Amino acid sequence: MPKMSFAEFNKSFSAKTPKTYPIYCFAGEEGYFIDSCLKKVQTLFASDDLNREVFQGKDAVADDIFNALQTVPFFGSKRIIIVKELNKMLANTDSAVKLTEYISNPVDTAVLLLAYLGNSTKDTSDKRKSLINKCSKDENCLFVECKKLYENTIRTFINEEFKSRGKTASYGAVSMLIEENGVDMLNIVNEIEKAALFVGQKQKSISEQDIEMISGYTKEANIFNLSNAIEAKDGSKSLDILDKLLAQGTLPPPRILSNIMATVRKLLMAKSLLEEKHKPQSEIISILRLSTHYAPAYFSNLRKHSLKRLKESLIKLLEMDGALKSASDKISPLQKAILFITDDKVISV
């Protein structure tokens, strides 16, 4: 069976009677997609607790898995046997070898679900690699790639998720979801579900205002705009956004400091890759998973920061983490941190 993407797998389930297989293998770095696939197959076969057994890769023993596969179903036509974290199955056991052999001759009273969390092409175990290769080529197995989405492909995913709920979303609404959640699929799907429920059955389109209402998003003051202002080295705007965030009270100061530290770490990594390791921008975009649309502005802002100052800023932020926890005035350490990062004239904080 040829490999299938997560999107193709979802589309196949839109048919009234999806084709079924005795074995399914879901492999990739996106855990949300793997969990979603596992749930869909269990629903397809109407599995219940009596006819379902779950094994963890690192503890899985071949004999136990095969006993479960060969057990007669209780009041049902199929048993569902799930092996999670196949990537952790011990390489020095025969479990992977026996599972590889099973693919060629599966029982007809059970469905085997294999979940490999990670990049299977980089597996260091020949036994696990052989199992994955067998899954991806044998007609008895449906192999689904559950890769992480990048920012330039996640927009399509969001639109499809809204479409599956009978909704459409404006370009701005989708942009808000991406800006707030990045590529965290679980959070994104939760926000999509919240938005669909919020507007109700009659309203078919979702606007920026609807996303604002369900997420607490404000265009002028949010944690992502703070990151953008710091990247642009705009101290005045950064402090203004900080004041509004603190006034809202929705984010505790330690969370704000953590976000500032993440922003500086990303800038430092990009600067180091560019100036110390002489990596091309195209490679840095891939490493940092930058949106190709956003990348030009990011590199333009990066030129405003010196490598030396970014290194000093990160050290200062680590020092401030303790100061923030002990200080009675939480605002001052955050203000000082922003000033140190955005104003080269500030010598100490």
Secondary structure as GFF3:
##gff-version 3
##sequence-region A 1 349
A	DSSP	beta_strand	4	5	.	.	.	ID=ss1
A	DSSP	alpha_helix	6	12	.	.	.	ID=ss2
A	DSSP	beta_strand	23	28	.	.	.	ID=ss3
A	DSSP	alpha_helix	31	44	.	.	.	ID=ss4
A	DSSP	three_ten_helix	49	51	.	.	.	ID=ss5
A	DSSP	beta_strand	52	56	.	.	.	ID=ss6
A	DSSP	alpha_helix	62	70	.	.	.	ID=ss7
A	DSSP	beta_strand	79	84	.	.	.	ID=ss8
A	DSSP	three_ten_helix	86	88	.	.	.	ID=ss9
A	DSSP	alpha_helix	95	104	.	.	.	ID=ss10
A	DSSP	beta_strand	110	117	.	.	.	ID=ss11
A	DSSP	three_ten_helix	120	122	.	.	.	ID=ss12
A	DSSP	alpha_helix	126	137	.	.	.	ID=ss13
A	DSSP	beta_strand	141	145	.	.	.	ID=ss14
A	DSSP	alpha_helix	151	164	.	.	.	ID=ss15
A	DSSP	beta_strand	168	169	.	.	.	ID=ss16
A	DSSP	alpha_helix	171	181	.	.	.	ID=ss17
A	DSSP	alpha_helix	185	199	.	.	.	ID=ss18
A	DSSP	beta_strand	205	206	.	.	.	ID=ss19
A	DSSP	alpha_helix	208	215	.	.	.	ID=ss20
A	DSSP	alpha_helix	223	231	.	.	.	ID=ss21
A	DSSP	alpha_helix	235	248	.	.	.	ID=ss22
A	DSSP	alpha_helix	253	275	.	.	.	ID=ss23
A	DSSP	alpha_helix	281	288	.	.	.	ID=ss24
A	DSSP	alpha_helix	295	302	.	.	.	ID=ss25
A	DSSP	alpha_helix	307	326	.	.	.	ID=ss26
A	DSSP	alpha_helix	331	342	.	.	.	ID=ss27
###
